[in-house]
């Protein structure tokens, strides 16, 4: 992936953050020039969706294309919908659990599905299973003639030895907990429709996307800022800057196959939680207390395959740490939605 130019030393506002998260790389602009209009992005109202939608729209504009980007969501947050429309995005309010509403969506040759539910699974597993299976079935049937990128999660893998370098795509999916089980089911639904209808699909197993209002780095930085111990029992992780993840999600449309290609989407490095805490604490000028000790296994994915196909993520860990430390130390906005990356039993 091409390096993004003109990255700031510090991010001062949500407006500046949103601009960076939706700034397309040269590779994304080049790819957008190949897309037919419209591009439909489903589940676009969540944490990741709005910046991906804006990136796709901006990439089309920079490519000299009037690429119509259609964002579909229930849009429980009307502010998100208005912001997308202000950037030239077409929005459609629809409940993807309802087949008739999915059937009324516009035709498209390229579709990205961001649909999924993780948190609250322990309290209401039935809803998690329903959203992660019924909606994908409706989507795959409605867009059987399109190519589809569908988001999945690295939680489909078991915890692996830290020294292994992370789970690879050919490793068996052996989920732990209700959420991971529902995520595997979501993949199987898409795989079934790929086989049944010959639909080109790419399944992206993501862990963990980060930005400055949520993500694993924010979790660690907020613990430090609040004077809470940093639990290192889940001692290692992978992460990727959200803009880099969005870039790869968009370009993964080119990797969709009727066999439902599976790709791990994350940063290439195995990162020590202890080291991340120490580096963030130093940048924040705060003490840090470490709790627990590192287990020999962790939730880790190997992203070598997608990096070979699309290039490595452009944004360095050093940049992410500097941005995160300054943002959290200054008390700037947070979604207050912890990732619970430290959970080892699959209960979310």
N, C-alpha and C positions, 0 to 999 in steps of 0.2 A: 504494500500500500504506500502511496506517495506521502511524504511528510507534509503535514499541514503547515503553511507558512504563517508568520506573524502571530505566534501564540503569545499571550500576555504573561508577564511575570506573576500577576495576581488577577483574580476575577473579582470585580467590585460589586456587581449587581446581578439580579436574576435576568435582566434584559441582556446583559453581556454574556451570561452563561447560556441562555437559550440560543443566542446567535452562534456561539461556539459549538453547541451540541448539534445544531442543524446545518453547520457549514460543510458542504460536500467537498470531498477530495477531488483532485483531477481525475482519478480513476472512476469515481462515482459520476462525474459529469460526462465522461466518455461513455460510460455504460448507459446513462439516461438517454443519450442520443439514439440508442438502439431500441428503446421501449416504444411500443404502440400505446396510444391513449384509449381509455383511461388506465391508470394503475389504481387498483382497489386495495386499501389497507384496512383489515378487519380487526376490531378490538383496539381501535386507534386512540381511545380516550384514557388508557392506563398510564403507568409511569413512563414507559418507553415510547409509546405510540406517537405522541405529539411531535417530538423532535425528529423521529423517523419520517413522519409525514412531511414536515417542513423541509427536511433535507432532500427528499425526493422531488418536491416542488421546486426548490432552489436549483437542484441539479439539472432539472429539465429546462429551467429558464436560462441557466448558464450555458447549456448546450444549444441554445437557440431554438428550443422546441416548446411548443405550447402543450406540455404534458399535463393533462388533467389528472389530478390526484384526488381520489375520493376516499375520505376518511369515514369509516362506519363504526359506530359505537352507540351504546345507550345514552352517552353524554349526560351522566348524572351531574357533571360539573359544567354548567352552561358557559362559564368563563372560558374553559378550554375550547369549547366549540366556537365561540366568538373570535378567539385569538386565531384559530386555524383559518377561519373564513377571512379574517383580515389579511392573511397572507396568500389569498387566492386559492385556498383549498375548498373543495366541495365537501360538505358534511351531510351525512344521512344518519338519522336516529333509527336504530333497529335493535331488536332483541334477537341475538343470534341463536338463542335456545329455541326460537319459534320458527319452524320450517317455512311457514307461509311468508314470514318477513324476510327470510334469507332468499327465498325464491323470487321476491320482488326486486332484489338488488340488481344494479345494471350489469350488463355483460362486460367482460374484460378478458384480455389475453394473459395478464400477469396479476397475481394476487398474493398478498402477504397476510398471513394470519398471526396476530399477536394474542390470540384468545387463550386464556388459561386462568386458573385460580389456585393459589397456594395457601395463603394465610387464612386461618380460621378452620382449616381442615379438621383439626382434632375435635373442635366443637360441633362441626356440621359436615361430616365426610360425604354425606349423600349429595349435597350441593356441589362439592368439589368434583366428585365422579360425574355428576350430570353435566356440568359445564365443560369438563375436559373430554367428554365423549360425545354428547348429543350435538353440541355446536360444531365440532369438527366433522361429524357425519353430514350435517346439513351443508356445511361449507364445501366439503369434497364432492358432494353430489351436485350442488348448484354450479360449481366451477370445474366440473369434470373435463371440460374442453380447454381449460386454461393451464398455465404452469403455476405452481403454488410453492411458496416458502412458508413453512409452518414452524413456529417457535416451540421448542421443547426445553428440557432442562438436564443439566448434568446430574441431577438427583436420581436419574434412572439407574445410575451405577452404584455399586456398593462402595463403602470406604475401601481405599486401596493403600498399600504400603507407600509411605512417603517417597522412598527411594525409587519407586517404579516410574516416576515421571508422569503419572496420571493415567487414568483409564483411556483406552483407545476405542474407536468406533466399533471394532469387531468384538470387543468384550461383551459378554452376555449382559442384558439388562436384568438385574436382580434387585428390584426396588425394596427399600426399607421404609415402611410406613404408608399411610393412606395416600398422601400427596404423591409420593414417588410412584405408587401403584397406579394412580389415576393418570399420571404423566405417561407411563408406559402404555396404558390403554389408549390415550390420545394418539400416540405414535402408531399403534396397531390399527386404529381407525383410518388414519391417513394412508398407511401402507396397504390396507385392504382395498381402498378405493383406487390407489395407484395401480394395483394389479388388476382389479376388476374393470377399470375404465381406461387404462393406459395413460393416466394423468401424470405428467412430470411433476415430481414433488422433491423438495429438499427439506429435511428435518434438521433443525439447528438446536443442538443441546448446549444451552447457554449457562455459564456460571463464571464469575459474577460480573454483571455490568455495574459500573460505578459512575456517579456524577457527584455534585457537591451538596445535594439535599438529601440523598439517600445512598446506600451502598455499604459494602463491607469496610471501606476506608473511613467513611463517615461514622459508622458504628464504633470503630476503635477510637477515632478522634473524640467522639462525644463522651465515651467512657473516661478518657483522659481529662477532658474539659470539666466533667462533673466530679472528678476525683474518685471514680469507681475503678475497681481492679479490672484488668484486662485478662479474661479467661483464655488460656492458651491450650486447653485440652484438645480442641480442634486446632492443631498447631500450624497448619499450612493451608494455603488457599491459592486459587487463581483469580485474577480479575482483569477487566478490560474497560477502558474509558468508553462511555456510552456512545459518543460520536463515532469512535472506531467500530463499535459493535453495529451501530446503525448502518454505517458504510458497507460492512460485510454482509449484513442482512439484505440490503438492497441488491448488491451485486451477486448474492447467492441465487438469485433467480436464474442466472446463467448455468447454475450447477444442478438444477432440478432434473431428475430422470424418472422414467416410468418404474424404476425399481425402488423409488423413494430413497434417494441418497441421504445418508446420515453423516452429519459433520459436527464435531465439537467446536463451539465458539467461545473462546476465552483468550486471555493473554498467554504467551508462550512460557512464562516463568512460574516455577513453584515458589511461592512467597511465604516466608516465616512470619506468623502472626506476632511473635515476640519481637522480631526485628522491625516489623512495621510499627509496632507500638513505640519502640524506642526512638525510631526516626521521627515519628509524628510528635512525640513528646518533646524532643529536642527542638523541632521547628516551632512548636507552640510555647516553648519556654515553661513547660509544666513538668512536675514530677509524674512518674507512672509507677503503679503497683502491678506486678504480674502475679496472677493467680493460677494455681494448678501447674501441671507439667504436660508436655507434648506427648500425645499418644503416637504409636508407631504407624497409625493409619489416618487418612483424612479423605475428604471429598475433593478429588483432584481429577482434572481432565487434561488430556494431551491434545493440543490444538495444532500439532505439526501439519496435519493433512490440509486444513483450511488455509493455514499460512502459506503452504506451498502453492495452493491454487489462487489465492487472492492477495498474498503478501501479508507481512506481519503488521500488527497494529502500530499506528504511527506515533502515538503519544506515550512518552516515557514514564516510567514509574516515578522518577525524580520530579517530573512536572506535576503528576497527580498528587504526590505527597505535599509539595509546596502549596498547590491550590487548596487542597483539603484542609491542611493545618491552618492556613490564613483564614479561610472561610469559617471554620468552626470556632476558632479562637475569637473571631470578631462577632460571634453570635448571629451570623446571618441565617436566613430562613432554612428550615428543615421540614421535611414531610413527616418526621417523627414516625417512620415506618421501618423499624429494625429488620434486618435480613434474617436474624437468628442463625447466622452462619455457624455459630458455635454448637448448635444442636447436633448430637451424634446418634439419636435414636429415631430420626425421621418424623418426629411429632412437631407439627407446625400449627 
